[in-house]
Amino acid sequence: MALDWSDLDLGSGKITWGPPFELDTERPLSEQEDFLDEDILQIEFPNKVVVDLGWYGGDFAVYVIQAGDWGSPVKEYRFRDPELIYSRLQNAIHVALTCSA
């Protein structure tokens, strides 16, 4: 499963980190954890909000971070199913676009 970030509706967001990312959906995630990283995708918005996708402690996580406050995310989505990546990212993007500066 190759993830093509161009399929995302970013609104006013801009991808600032997002190298090609591919998962083999036929293999268990436990066999691919060596290739998974905290830094998978980062999207920045003009209102000083960041949407971050990474692999944290055995789960995917999408964080919505406002004004650099990584200790208190505006929203957090944690999940293991890679099929949920796009929908969780779109939800996070919607939250990011509605945050005030």
Secondary structure, DSSP 4 states (H G I P E B T S, - for coil): -EE-GGGS--TT-EEEE---EE--TTS-GGGTGGG--S-SEEEEETTTEEEEEEEETTEEEEEEEETT-TTS-SEEEEES-GGGHHHHHHHHHHHHHHS--
